[in-house]
Amino acid sequence: MAVMINIQNISKQYKDSDSQSLENVVLQIPQQSVFGLLGPNGAGKTTLISILCGILKPTSGSFEIDGSSSVQNPSEIKNKIGVVPQEYALYPTLTAFENLMYFGSLYNVPKKELKLKITDYLTHLGLSNFMHKKVQTFSGGMKRRVNLIAGILHNPKVLFLDEPTVGVDVQSRATIISYLKELNKKGTTIVYTSHLMAEAEDFCTDIAIIDQGKIFIQGTPKELIQNTPNARKLEEVFIALTGKNLRDVV
Ligand SMILES: Nc1ncnc2c1ncn2[C@@H]1O[C@H](COP(=O)(O)OP(=O)(O)OP(=O)(O)O)[C@@H](O)[C@H]1O
């Protein structure tokens, strides 16, 4: 197995917190996998993804992406990854096209190439008729699709998505997942978080279940189901490992 992301003993404790949000996380994410990072609320998924994207610094530990080290070559990593955050990162008063021209220019994609790409991606994701409309008039599903395009304009080798289908209708979700599958087929490694177990079971080639900052288990959906007594689907594996207790914290 060729490894795309190698995570070595990452721990994270936020400044104002008395417990660790990640504790000695060790993970290997295979090249060209669709890797699902699953866990209950507060498990540490966003924290881990934010560290891998360079948005947060770990308290200890390091990682490599495509052979580039987070300690020695963080700027090399920046060019290899794309990020689709949970919150919309779009300017509401700009059009979809203007938003994407802005995000593409941050990665120095040449203007002519950028225009062609934006038109192509918006068309593929069913938004060709809305290209020049302001994003503030868009539905949640339309914003999610523009948010996704913003993360892939520079052809990243690895794409991180934090709950890319949250709050969207069935149609938008199907469009997003099938587009991501196409990207993956062409070579992009995808790391994604979700609370939707059926979606993850269908979409992911590999899964890690995280809870209270620790990785519990890693494997293909099939392996995880086969290795859990009486489980027929991923949701049952998830409940068997993480329990039924609510994870509300204030
Ligand atoms: N900025 C912060 N300061 C202090 N603690 C934080 C901060 N951000 C997250 N935490 C804590 O770190 C832990 C992990 O949070 P994180 O957001 O990574 O979980 P998550 O798995 O992404 O949850 P969700 O599914 O709700 O998005 C939680 O206990 C959370 O309260």
The ligand as a Tripos MOL2 file, in Angstrom:
@<TRIPOS>MOLECULE
LIG
   31    33     1     0     0
SMALL
NO_CHARGES

@<TRIPOS>ATOM
      1 N1        -11.0740   26.2820   19.8260 N.pl3     1 LIG1
      2 C1        -11.2540   25.3630   20.7680 C.ar      1 LIG1
      3 N2        -10.9200   25.6150   22.0550 N.ar      1 LIG1
      4 C2        -11.0860   24.6750   23.0220 C.ar      1 LIG1
      5 N3        -11.5780   23.4390   22.8030 N.ar      1 LIG1
      6 C3        -11.9330   23.1450   21.5410 C.ar      1 LIG1
      7 C4        -11.7900   24.0710   20.4560 C.ar      1 LIG1
      8 N4        -12.2250   23.4730   19.3080 N.ar      1 LIG1
      9 C5        -12.6170   22.2330   19.6550 C.ar      1 LIG1
     10 N5        -12.4460   22.0330   20.9820 N.ar      1 LIG1
     11 C6        -12.7290   20.7840   21.7140 C.3       1 LIG1
     12 O1        -11.9520   19.7500   21.1370 O.3       1 LIG1
     13 C7        -12.7050   18.5370   21.0760 C.3       1 LIG1
     14 C8        -12.7650   18.0460   19.6460 C.3       1 LIG1
     15 O2        -13.5330   18.9640   18.8800 O.3       1 LIG1
     16 P1        -13.7160   18.8480   17.2970 P.3       1 LIG1
     17 O3        -14.4330   20.0720   16.8400 O.co2     1 LIG1
     18 O4        -12.4050   18.5300   16.6960 O.co2     1 LIG1
     19 O5        -14.6640   17.5710   17.2150 O.3       1 LIG1
     20 P2        -15.4890   16.9990   15.9450 P.3       1 LIG1
     21 O6        -15.2730   15.5300   15.9700 O.co2     1 LIG1
     22 O7        -15.1010   17.7300   14.7150 O.co2     1 LIG1
     23 O8        -16.9770   17.3320   16.3590 O.3       1 LIG1
     24 P3        -18.2900   17.6480   15.4420 P.3       1 LIG1
     25 O9        -18.7490   16.3360   14.9030 O.co2     1 LIG1
     26 O10       -19.2380   18.1960   16.4420 O.co2     1 LIG1
     27 O11       -17.8830   18.6390   14.3800 O.co2     1 LIG1
     28 C9        -14.0680   18.8390   21.7020 C.3       1 LIG1
     29 O12       -14.0270   18.4520   23.0520 O.3       1 LIG1
     30 C10       -14.1840   20.3490   21.5700 C.3       1 LIG1
     31 O13       -14.9830   20.8650   22.6210 O.3       1 LIG1
@<TRIPOS>BOND
     1     1     2 1
     2     2     3 ar
     3     2     7 ar
     4     3     4 ar
     5     4     5 ar
     6     5     6 ar
     7     6     7 ar
     8     6    10 ar
     9     7     8 ar
    10     8     9 ar
    11     9    10 ar
    12    10    11 1
    13    11    12 1
    14    11    30 1
    15    12    13 1
    16    13    14 1
    17    13    28 1
    18    14    15 1
    19    15    16 1
    20    16    17 2
    21    16    18 1
    22    16    19 1
    23    19    20 1
    24    20    21 2
    25    20    22 1
    26    20    23 1
    27    23    24 1
    28    24    25 2
    29    24    26 1
    30    24    27 1
    31    28    29 1
    32    28    30 1
    33    30    31 1
@<TRIPOS>SUBSTRUCTURE
     1 LIG1         1 GROUP 0 **** ****
